[in-house]
Amino acid sequence: MSVTPHLFIPGPTNIPDAVRMAMNVPMIDMRSGEYPKLTLPIFEDLKKVFKMKDGRVFIFPSSGTGAWESAIQNTLKPGDKVLMSRFGQFSLLWVDMAERLGLKVELCDEEWGTGVPLEKYADILAKDKAHEIKAVFATHNETATGVTSDIAGVRKALDAAKHPALLMVDGVSSVGSLDMRMGEWGVDCCVSGSQKGFMLPTGLGILAVSQKALDANKANGGMPRCFLAWEDHIKTNDLGYFPYTPATQLLQGLRCSLDLIFAEGLENVFARHHRLADTVSAILAPEGIDSAQIVKTAYYRYNTSLGVGLNKVAGRVFRIGHLGSLDEFMVGGVLFAVEMTMKDCGVPVKFGSGTGAAAEYFNKTSTKAAELPKAKAA
Ligand SMILES: *Cc1c(COP(=O)(O)O)cnc(C)c1O
């Protein structure tokens, strides 16, 4: 088949041609005097994407999971109490990591398909007069279910209790697609990765940290660490270098994806995602229909990758990833494939019901009309 596979999973996302080509360049010397010309502006531009008011950004040659681990290892000690919630596969995995790294997790176990339980958080924080809780965790966008949580609300709960705990946010599938206001929301560690909103291959763990997180790191020392240790990066990053071999080609790609994001305008990128239904949709298959069969059928019959249901919702849910490099045409295309696939799998779907509704919505809410080039006067 000569047609490129249609990729609608919530990461890795589609890579714009400009980004792909920006990585197809000769390797450069990571210790040369020129190298900081690539790296220093990237650190500064990332701060704009995270909307930080202070602090710094770390870039690890890892996936997002590495940035998760770095956030914990550099700010918390084994035995520290933390507040977390679990409502999907990614929030589940972060809890699992925290426990394996020796943290004492006070866990809010929520129904999958919900988000961070703000009232419970507020209640628990208000009762923690001795400030035993050292950090509060929140998964901004639970990629397993498509549910976005209210990070400003978590900040409110902390402030209402006058609680000094660090605020740790997983923004792997939100940063660059949904608004992330680290400074305004008082987020201390925000975890991201290259293969979602940044439209790159997997391979960069991107961790933005506030000055408060840097101070906590200095004050309590964190836990044993090496690969993901902040202090080694701080020493070298300020000069534009890294403590070990950086993923230079991915940094070249990141330069290009940041250029694309700023050329479109960060707020326009968010507005586009909002219009195209944010980042990921989780669809509950009708009773008696195996959602894994839907995903398999779409792949083999229509050259279309959808996201499977993970863990608890395996076989019940399938997902459409629609974040990163995406437009109306692509949303229409995947809905077309999904309609056909669902019919193939025995769901009595009416052809055109989804694609038609999408066309109707996009037509009514189009913002492009104003941008049509004006005919030149004769
Ligand atoms: C993808 C994802 C992760 C995991 O990132 P990896 O790059 O696969 O390590 C963590 N959290 C969320 C919300 C994600 O979407």
The ligand as an ORCA input file, in Angstrom:
! r2SCAN-3c Opt
* xyz 0 1
  C       1.875      9.175     27.170
  C       1.649      9.557     28.573
  C       2.559      9.239     29.587
  C       3.734      8.348     29.380
  O       4.688      8.897     28.609
  P       5.794      7.996     27.891
  O       6.381      8.976     26.949
  O       5.068      6.871     27.221
  O       6.725      7.534     28.924
  C       2.320      9.717     30.858
  N       1.242     10.437     31.127
  C       0.324     10.741     30.201
  C      -0.853     11.563     30.583
  C       0.502     10.317     28.889
  O      -0.410     10.610     27.967
*
